[in-house]
Amino acid sequence: MSTQLSLLKIRSFLISADPALRGILVFDVLMTLALMITYITIPWWIIQKGNAQDLAIYGGITAMAIFFFQPLTAPICERYAKQKQLVQGTIALALSALLFCLIATFDRYHLWLIITAGLVAVVANAFIDSAATTITPELIPTAQLAHALQLRKRASSTGRFLGPIVGGGLLATAGITATLWVYSGLVIIAILSARKIPPTINTRIASNKKGIALWWLELQGGIKAKWTVPLERGWTLVNFLVWIFIGPAFNLFVPLKVHSLGLSAAWLGACEASISIGMLLGSFNLATFLINQFGRYRVRVFAAISEGLILACVALCNQPYLLIVAFFCAGFANTLMVLVGSTHRALAIPKEFRVRISSVNKMSTQMASTIGPALAGIALLHWPLPTVYMAFSLIAAICAAGFVLIPRSKEFFGLDHEQVNDWYRKEYPAGFKTH
């Protein structure tokens, strides 16, 4: 009965919700569900057919490609309608998915074929991510933005929860090929969903510069704006250092840990699902309760440090059910860390700089994502997985503690949403002069 009531509430909300928000939420669920299926399928495929070094190579090359393409596409994305970008990017992602399917169907596994298909997905996701990250403030009024971002986090967390369960179940019962075809079908459905999102305003800005010159000018603008704001500069540096080590702990090491214990793909799906459940619960009122009790700043610092410490426990754990519990806690801590700063950061950045600064953020993250797997691959050649996993997790926790050293961070988190709106421009106007 309670399940039926919950489903009725969800159905009622989707019918009554703003069409723009409803379209974004449906797209988020479908895309995250599809990507989470391939997120566990591709690493498992590589481990089954190759080895840990193959997985590190795949992760490093795709991360390097994201590092290159994300800032390259960001200036283009800033000037064109976000809804159209979502549709076209998802079509390109569907082509990548079909390439994965053909390789698996005809049993032509080769690491470089997998990397090629992965690189097509990288280019597609560069457009999808840039549009999806910045479309909400353009469609949703400022007064409703915080609620909309929280709902989007819940939607993506729902897809992230269902994806590993579906993917792990399919891998364990139907195999890799069938799982990849399901993934392709979901991406195709997501194309139809993206077409239902209301068109956004074309934000093309007049300029006499074109091509690489324009791209470089826009990237410089984002870097200059970020460097001008000490809070943003310090935030990015800490996140960069943390992600070098926390990225492999959340991504590369998970399938390796499951495989090293002799567990099936279903357990990999269960581990990823437990992370997602933790993230999903973190997006509900418990996060708001903790923030009200202890303040944004304390919750942000505690969550960032505890995430690394929890994953250090995973490194020592050899019991499947304890793995599930630990990953759940890590997922909850991750969502707390992200949600506490996301709304403030989105409102503080001037609207016309959101894509530019977002592209620099992602460039920094992807640079760390390139370094992380490379370091992990080298470390795994010399030390066993538990030792490497433990070291990466503890270093991430130590780096996360550096958040307390960021200038004006405590002051920034003490502001309400009205005070923080356009705060970066008000406090540091020199960094946000448009050309």
C-alpha positions in Angstrom: 0.0 0.0 0.0 2.8 2.5 0.9 4.5 1.7 -2.4 1.3 2.4 -4.3 0.9 5.7 -2.4 4.5 6.7 -3.3 4.0 5.9 -6.9 0.8 7.9 -7.0 2.6 10.9 -5.4 5.3 10.7 -8.0 2.8 10.5 -10.8 0.8 13.4 -9.3 4.0 15.5 -9.1 5.1 14.8 -12.6 1.6 15.8 -13.9 1.4 19.0 -11.9 5.1 20.1 -12.1 6.3 22.8 -14.4 6.8 21.4 -17.9 10.4 22.5 -18.0 11.3 20.9 -14.7 9.4 17.8 -15.5 11.2 17.4 -18.8 14.6 17.9 -17.2 13.9 15.4 -14.4 12.7 12.7 -16.8 15.8 13.2 -19.0 18.1 13.1 -15.9 16.6 9.8 -14.8 16.9 8.2 -18.2 20.4 9.4 -18.9 21.8 8.5 -15.5 20.1 5.1 -15.6 21.6 4.4 -19.0 25.1 5.7 -18.1 25.2 3.8 -14.9 24.5 0.6 -16.8 27.4 1.1 -19.0 29.4 2.5 -16.1 29.5 -1.0 -14.6 29.3 -3.0 -17.8 32.4 -1.5 -19.6 34.8 -2.0 -16.7 33.5 -5.5 -16.0 33.9 -6.3 -19.7 37.5 -5.1 -19.7 38.3 -7.0 -16.5 36.8 -10.2 -17.9 38.6 -9.9 -21.3 41.7 -8.0 -20.2 43.3 -7.0 -16.9 43.6 -4.1 -14.3 46.2 -2.3 -16.5 43.7 -2.4 -19.5 41.1 -0.8 -17.2 43.6 1.9 -16.1 44.6 2.6 -19.7 40.9 3.0 -20.7 40.1 5.2 -17.7 43.2 7.4 -18.3 42.7 7.9 -22.0 39.0 8.7 -21.8 39.6 11.1 -18.9 42.3 12.8 -20.9 39.9 13.1 -23.8 37.3 14.6 -21.5 39.9 17.1 -20.3 40.5 18.2 -23.9 37.0 18.2 -25.3 35.1 19.7 -22.3 36.7 23.2 -22.5 36.8 23.0 -26.3 33.1 22.6 -26.5 32.1 24.9 -23.7 32.3 28.2 -25.6 30.2 26.6 -28.4 27.6 25.4 -25.8 27.4 28.8 -24.2 26.2 30.4 -27.5 23.5 27.9 -28.6 20.2 26.7 -27.2 20.7 24.2 -24.5 17.7 22.0 -25.4 19.0 21.5 -28.9 22.4 20.6 -27.6 20.9 17.9 -25.3 19.1 16.4 -28.3 22.1 16.4 -30.6 24.5 15.2 -27.9 22.2 12.3 -27.0 22.0 11.3 -30.6 25.8 11.1 -30.8 25.8 9.1 -27.6 23.4 6.6 -29.1 25.8 6.1 -32.0 28.6 5.3 -29.5 26.3 2.9 -27.7 25.5 1.1 -30.9 29.2 0.8 -31.6 29.7 -0.9 -28.2 26.8 -3.2 -29.0 28.3 -4.3 -32.4 31.7 -5.0 -30.9 30.1 -7.2 -28.2 27.6 -8.9 -30.6 30.3 -10.0 -33.0 32.7 -10.8 -30.2 35.5 -8.6 -31.5 36.8 -7.4 -28.2 40.0 -5.3 -28.5 41.0 -2.6 -26.1 41.4 0.0 -28.8 38.0 -0.7 -30.3 36.5 -0.1 -26.8 38.5 3.1 -26.4 37.3 4.3 -29.8 33.7 3.8 -28.8 34.4 5.5 -25.5 35.9 8.5 -27.2 32.8 9.0 -29.3 30.8 9.0 -26.0 33.2 11.5 -24.5 32.5 14.0 -27.3 28.8 13.5 -27.0 28.8 13.8 -23.2 30.9 17.0 -23.5 27.9 18.7 -25.2 25.3 17.0 -23.0 27.1 17.9 -19.7 27.7 21.5 -20.6 24.0 22.0 -21.5 22.6 19.9 -18.7 24.7 21.7 -16.1 23.6 25.2 -17.0 20.0 24.7 -18.4 18.3 24.8 -15.0 18.9 28.5 -14.2 17.6 29.4 -17.7 14.3 27.5 -17.3 13.6 27.8 -13.6 13.0 31.1 -11.7 15.6 32.0 -9.1 13.2 31.6 -6.2 12.7 28.0 -7.2 16.3 27.2 -8.2 17.4 25.6 -5.0 14.4 23.3 -5.0 14.9 22.4 -8.6 18.5 21.6 -8.1 17.6 19.3 -5.2 15.0 17.6 -7.3 17.5 17.1 -10.1 19.9 15.5 -7.6 17.2 13.2 -6.5 16.3 12.3 -10.1 19.9 11.5 -11.0 20.4 9.6 -7.8 17.3 7.5 -8.6 18.8 6.7 -12.0 22.1 6.0 -10.3 20.4 3.7 -7.9 18.4 1.8 -10.5 21.3 1.6 -13.1 23.6 -0.7 -11.1 20.7 -3.0 -10.1 19.5 -3.3 -13.6 23.0 -3.5 -15.1 24.3 -6.0 -12.5 21.2 -8.2 -12.8 21.5 -8.2 -16.6 25.2 -8.9 -16.5 24.7 -11.9 -14.2 21.8 -13.3 -16.1 21.8 -12.2 -19.8 25.4 -11.3 -20.3 27.4 -8.3 -21.5 25.9 -8.1 -25.0 22.3 -8.0 -23.9 23.2 -5.4 -21.2 24.8 -3.1 -23.8 21.7 -3.4 -26.1 19.5 -2.3 -23.1 21.8 0.6 -22.6 21.4 1.6 -26.2 17.6 1.5 -26.0 17.6 3.7 -23.0 19.8 6.3 -24.7 17.4 6.3 -27.7 14.4 6.9 -25.4 16.4 9.7 -23.7 16.5 11.4 -27.1 12.7 11.5 -27.2 12.7 12.8 -23.7 15.1 15.7 -24.5 12.8 16.8 -27.3 10.1 17.4 -24.8 12.1 19.9 -22.8 11.0 23.5 -23.7 13.4 25.3 -26.0 15.8 27.7 -24.2 16.8 31.1 -25.3 19.7 31.3 -27.7 22.5 33.0 -25.8 24.7 33.7 -28.7 27.0 36.7 -28.0 28.2 38.8 -30.8 31.9 38.6 -31.4 34.3 39.4 -34.2 36.5 36.4 -33.2 35.9 32.9 -34.5 37.1 29.3 -34.1 40.1 28.6 -31.9 40.7 32.3 -31.2 37.2 32.6 -29.7 37.6 29.3 -27.8 40.9 30.5 -26.2 39.4 33.9 -25.4 36.4 32.3 -23.6 38.6 29.9 -21.7 40.9 32.7 -20.6 37.8 34.5 -19.4 36.7 31.6 -17.3 40.2 31.1 -15.8 40.6 34.8 -15.1 37.2 34.9 -13.3 38.1 31.8 -11.3 41.5 33.1 -10.4 40.2 36.5 -9.3 37.9 34.9 -6.6 40.2 33.5 -3.9 37.3 31.3 -2.6 36.7 29.8 -6.1 40.5 29.4 -6.7 41.0 27.6 -3.4 37.9 25.5 -3.9 39.1 24.3 -7.3 42.6 23.5 -6.0 41.3 21.4 -3.1 38.8 19.6 -5.4 41.6 18.9 -7.8 43.9 17.3 -5.2 41.0 15.3 -3.7 39.7 14.0 -7.0 43.1 12.6 -8.0 42.7 10.0 -5.2 39.0 9.8 -4.5 38.2 9.3 -8.2 39.9 5.9 -8.5 38.6 4.9 -5.0 35.0 5.5 -6.3 35.5 4.2 -9.8 38.5 2.2 -10.8 39.0 0.2 -7.6 35.4 -0.8 -7.1 35.2 -3.5 -9.9 38.7 -4.6 -9.1 37.8 -5.0 -5.4 34.7 -7.1 -6.3 36.7 -9.2 -8.8 39.5 -9.7 -6.3 37.0 -11.2 -3.8 35.8 -13.7 -6.4 32.3 -12.1 -6.5 29.9 -12.0 -9.5 28.8 -9.0 -11.5 25.6 -8.9 -9.4 27.7 -7.9 -6.4 29.3 -5.2 -8.4 25.8 -3.9 -9.2 24.9 -4.1 -5.5 28.0 -2.1 -4.5 27.3 0.6 -7.0 23.6 0.6 -6.1 24.5 1.0 -2.4 26.5 4.1 -3.3 23.5 5.4 -5.2 21.1 4.8 -2.3 23.4 6.7 0.0 23.4 9.6 -2.6 19.7 9.4 -2.9 19.0 9.6 0.8 21.5 12.4 1.1 19.5 14.5 -1.3 16.4 14.4 0.9 15.5 16.3 4.1 18.3 14.6 6.2 20.8 16.9 4.5 18.7 19.9 5.2 18.3 18.8 8.9 22.1 18.4 9.3 22.7 21.8 7.7 20.2 23.5 10.0 21.7 21.8 13.0 25.4 22.3 12.3 25.7 24.8 9.5 26.7 24.5 5.9 30.4 25.0 6.5 30.8 22.3 9.2 28.7 19.8 7.2 30.7 20.4 4.1 34.1 19.9 5.8 32.9 16.8 7.8 31.4 15.2 4.7 34.5 15.7 2.6 36.9 14.2 5.1 34.6 11.3 6.2 34.2 10.3 2.5 37.9 9.4 2.3 38.0 7.7 5.7 35.0 5.5 4.8 36.6 4.4 1.5 39.7 3.5 3.5 37.6 1.1 5.4 36.4 -0.4 2.1 40.1 -1.2 1.3 40.3 -3.5 4.4 36.9 -5.0 4.1 36.6 -8.6 2.8 32.9 -9.2 3.6 30.5 -8.5 0.8 27.7 -7.2 3.1 30.1 -4.9 4.9 31.2 -3.5 1.5 27.5 -2.7 0.8 27.2 -0.7 4.1 30.5 1.1 3.6 29.7 2.2 0.0 26.3 3.4 1.2 27.9 5.6 3.8 30.4 6.9 1.2 27.6 7.8 -1.2 25.7 9.7 1.5 28.8 11.7 2.4 29.4 12.5 -1.2 26.0 13.9 -1.7 26.2 16.0 1.4 29.5 17.4 0.2 28.1 18.3 -3.3 24.7 19.6 -2.2 26.0 21.9 0.5 27.9 24.0 -2.0 26.1 23.5 -5.3 23.2 26.0 -4.9 25.5 28.7 -3.4 28.1 28.3 -6.1 25.5 28.4 -8.9 23.9 31.6 -7.6 27.2 33.3 -6.8 28.6 32.9 -10.4 27.2 35.6 -12.8 24.9 34.0 -15.3 27.0 34.7 -18.4 30.1 33.1 -16.8 28.4 29.9 -15.6 29.4 27.8 -18.6 32.9 29.3 -18.7 33.6 28.6 -15.0 31.9 25.2 -15.2 34.2 24.3 -18.1 37.3 25.2 -16.1 35.9 23.2 -13.1 35.4 20.2 -15.4 38.8 20.7 -17.0 40.4 20.6 -13.5 38.4 17.5 -12.5 39.3 15.7 -15.7 42.9 16.6 -15.4 42.8 15.0 -11.9 40.8 12.1 -13.5 43.7 11.5 -15.9 46.4 11.7 -13.3 44.4 9.4 -10.8 44.1 6.2 -13.0 47.7 6.7 -14.2 49.0 6.8 -10.6 46.7 3.9 -9.7 48.0 1.8 -12.6 51.6 2.4 -11.6 50.9 1.7 -7.9 49.1 -1.5 -8.7 52.2 -2.8 -10.4 54.1 -2.5 -7.2 51.6 -3.0 -4.3 48.5 -5.1 -3.7 45.0 -3.6 -4.2 44.2 -3.2 -0.5 47.3 -1.2 0.1 46.8 1.1 -2.9 43.1 1.5 -2.1 43.9 2.4 1.5 46.6 4.9 0.6 44.5 6.7 -2.1 41.5 7.0 0.3 43.5 8.4 3.2 45.4 10.9 1.0 42.0 12.0 -0.3 40.8 12.6 3.3 43.9 14.6 4.1 43.5 16.8 1.0 39.8 17.3 1.8 40.8 18.8 5.2 42.5 21.6 3.2 39.0 23.1 2.6 39.3 24.8 6.0 42.2 26.9 4.6 40.2 28.4 1.8 39.8 32.2 2.2 36.3 33.4 3.2 34.7 30.0 2.9 33.1 30.1 6.3 31.7 33.6 5.5 30.4 32.4 2.1 28.5 29.4 3.6 27.0 31.7 6.2 25.1 33.7 3.6 21.5 33.0 2.6 20.4 32.5 -1.1 19.4 36.1 -1.6 22.8 37.4 -0.3 24.8 35.0 -2.3 23.1 35.8 -5.6 25.8 37.3 -8.0 28.2 37.4 -5.0 31.3 36.8 -7.0 30.7 39.9 -9.2 29.8 42.1 -6.2 32.9 41.1 -4.3 35.4 40.8 -7.1 34.0 42.8 -10.1 37.4 42.9 -11.9 37.2 39.3 -12.8 33.8 39.5 -14.5 34.3 42.3 -17.1 32.9 41.0 -20.5 34.8 41.8 -23.7 
